[in-house]
Amino acid sequence: MTKKKSQRRFVIACLAPALVLVTLFIVVPTIQVFRYSLYQKAGFVGGETFIGLKNFQTLFNDDIFLESIQNQILIIVIVTMFTIVLAILFATLLTRENFKGKNFFRVIFYIPNILNIVIIAGIFSAIYAPSNGLLNSFLSTIGLDSLCHQWMGDPEIIIFSIIGALVWQAIGYYMVMYMASMTSIPENLYEAASLEGAGKVKQFFMITLPLIWDNIRQTLTFFVISTINLSFLFVQVNTDGQFGTQVMLNYMYSKAFSGNLGYGMAIGVITFILAFAMAGALNKVTKRDPLQY
């Protein structure tokens, strides 16, 4: 056996388990979702009737589904903007500034990312509680009683309460990713910029931001998909889609497991297409020539 053949077999042996798992748990289920969306089917077992695109025609006349799309896009856009901006800001402060307790703050910011979504839901239920919740109590203490609300019971603001929780949960993870990129930037670039009279803000926009841009683009693509998943979990635990908080995966879940599997899978297909369309659009919009140092 030649060396080249042995290397090829070694590579195949290493990749085979991963390929089998990806095929069984990602590729096959995805194909099944697309197939079931073309059928009238009550559950995973039992009869099925081929109806073509009828489920999709019904979807776009379904007011609840249209509301779930609006909520989902709103959550993705606002959570992405606030999370990315705050994560970059905190990463810059913890990387470029010297102050006591930097390591402590790194840990504190990252803790929300390792908490279970049920724990996060419980935390924000206590924060948003109308009578003795932390937020309303704080507003009352500083004399802003007029701003106190039923944060998880008012249809006009509940979606923004959910957005606040999702931003809080995600900041730490992306902050750590950006810190890893920032620490790899050579210090002599900042020293040269400082000698030229550039302040810290100008250094950020002229050095830091351009050199971590590729990392930002990658996280944006991942962020769209993760926000869709996390918004489903948070809504499912806290409101179950009530008070105008329906999101796409929550609506899919409610339909798929209440005797209308085919309709639920059609929602899953639209969610799949929306996620990749938004990720692709973000990737295209943020594309720029890579910078090297």
ZIQUI-V356908 format. One record per residue. N is the residue number from 1. OMEGA is omega in whole degrees, -180 to 180 (NA if undefined). D_LAST is the distance of its C-alpha to the last C-alpha in Angstrom with 2 decimals. Layout:
BEGIN
N;OMEGA;D_LAST
N;OMEGA;D_LAST
END
This chain:
BEGIN
1;-179;43.68
2;-180;40.70
3;-179;37.41
4;180;35.73
5;180;38.43
6;177;38.20
7;180;34.44
8;179;35.10
9;178;37.85
10;179;35.78
11;180;33.05
12;-180;35.84
13;179;37.52
14;-176;34.39
15;-173;33.73
16;-180;37.41
17;180;38.02
18;180;35.04
19;178;36.11
20;-179;39.68
21;178;38.80
22;180;36.57
23;-176;39.39
24;-171;42.11
25;178;40.56
26;-175;38.26
27;-178;39.19
28;177;42.97
29;179;43.26
30;177;41.17
31;179;43.51
32;177;46.46
33;179;45.34
34;-179;45.24
35;-179;48.62
36;-179;50.34
37;180;49.30
38;-176;51.72
39;166;54.65
40;-170;57.02
41;-175;56.77
42;-178;57.91
43;-179;56.05
44;175;54.39
45;-179;57.86
46;-175;60.73
47;178;61.32
48;-179;59.01
49;-180;59.75
50;-179;57.50
51;178;57.07
52;-176;54.11
53;-176;52.04
54;178;54.65
55;-179;52.58
56;177;49.81
57;178;52.43
58;-178;53.80
59;-173;50.38
60;168;49.72
61;-179;53.12
62;-177;52.50
63;-180;51.91
64;179;50.57
65;178;47.97
66;175;46.91
67;-179;46.66
68;177;44.50
69;179;42.05
70;179;41.89
71;-178;41.36
72;180;38.68
73;178;36.63
74;180;37.14
75;-179;35.98
76;-176;32.85
77;-175;31.84
78;-180;32.65
79;180;31.50
80;-178;28.13
81;-176;27.57
82;-178;28.75
83;-178;27.16
84;-179;23.62
85;-178;23.88
86;179;25.50
87;178;23.24
88;180;20.10
89;-179;22.16
90;178;23.38
91;179;20.09
92;180;18.65
93;-177;21.84
94;180;21.91
95;-172;18.34
96;-177;18.03
97;178;21.75
98;177;24.09
99;-178;27.56
100;176;30.23
101;-179;30.44
102;-179;26.80
103;177;27.44
104;-179;30.72
105;176;29.22
106;179;26.67
107;-178;29.71
108;-179;31.80
109;-176;29.35
110;-176;28.96
111;-179;32.72
112;-178;33.66
113;-178;31.53
114;179;33.63
115;175;36.93
116;-177;39.20
117;178;39.70
118;178;43.39
119;179;42.59
120;178;40.32
121;178;43.17
122;179;45.57
123;-176;43.42
124;171;43.18
125;177;46.85
126;179;47.60
127;-175;45.25
128;-179;46.71
129;-173;50.33
130;-174;52.53
131;-175;54.97
132;179;53.23
133;-177;49.60
134;-176;46.89
135;180;45.65
136;178;49.13
137;179;50.22
138;179;47.32
139;178;48.06
140;-179;51.72
141;-178;51.01
142;174;49.15
143;-180;51.88
144;-179;50.19
145;-179;52.81
146;-180;52.65
147;179;49.19
148;-178;50.47
149;165;50.55
150;-169;51.23
151;179;47.55
152;180;48.20
153;-180;51.45
154;-177;50.89
155;-177;49.92
156;-176;48.30
157;-174;45.70
158;-179;45.56
159;179;42.64
160;174;40.58
161;177;41.73
162;179;40.36
163;179;37.05
164;179;36.83
165;-179;37.40
166;177;34.79
167;180;32.11
168;-177;33.13
169;-170;32.93
170;-172;29.48
171;-174;27.38
172;-178;26.87
173;-178;25.53
174;176;22.79
175;179;22.03
176;179;21.38
177;-180;19.06
178;176;16.94
179;179;17.13
180;178;15.74
181;-177;12.55
182;-178;12.47
183;179;13.17
184;178;10.13
185;-179;7.87
186;-178;7.85
187;-177;11.06
188;176;10.55
189;179;8.80
190;179;12.11
191;178;14.15
192;179;13.23
193;179;13.98
194;178;17.11
195;178;18.26
196;177;18.08
197;180;20.38
198;177;18.38
199;-176;20.14
200;179;19.06
201;179;19.81
202;177;17.80
203;180;14.76
204;-176;15.30
205;-177;15.58
206;-177;12.90
207;-173;10.07
208;-175;11.48
209;178;13.24
210;-175;10.87
211;175;8.23
212;-174;11.39
213;180;13.19
214;177;13.41
215;178;14.98
216;180;17.29
217;180;18.42
218;-179;19.32
219;178;21.24
220;179;23.07
221;179;24.52
222;-175;25.63
223;180;26.89
224;-177;29.41
225;-178;31.10
226;179;31.18
227;177;32.60
228;-179;35.37
229;-177;36.30
230;179;36.21
231;176;38.15
232;-177;40.81
233;-178;41.16
234;179;41.39
235;-179;43.89
236;-177;45.87
237;-171;46.30
238;-171;46.97
239;-176;48.73
240;176;49.22
241;-179;48.52
242;178;51.18
243;177;51.04
244;-178;48.90
245;-177;45.97
246;173;46.23
247;-167;42.95
248;-178;42.70
249;177;42.55
250;178;45.23
251;177;47.49
252;-179;46.84
253;-178;47.81
254;180;50.95
255;-175;52.10
256;-177;51.25
257;175;53.12
258;175;56.07
259;180;57.63
260;-174;55.45
261;-178;52.80
262;179;52.36
263;178;51.70
264;179;49.21
265;175;47.33
266;175;47.22
267;178;45.45
268;179;43.02
269;179;42.30
270;177;41.60
271;178;39.31
272;-179;37.41
273;-180;37.08
274;-178;36.12
275;-178;33.35
276;176;31.72
277;180;32.36
278;178;30.66
279;179;27.68
280;179;27.43
281;178;27.85
282;180;25.10
283;180;22.72
284;-177;23.75
285;-175;23.65
286;-178;20.19
287;176;18.62
288;-180;15.85
289;-180;13.29
290;178;10.25
291;180;6.92
292;178;3.78
293;NA;0.00
END
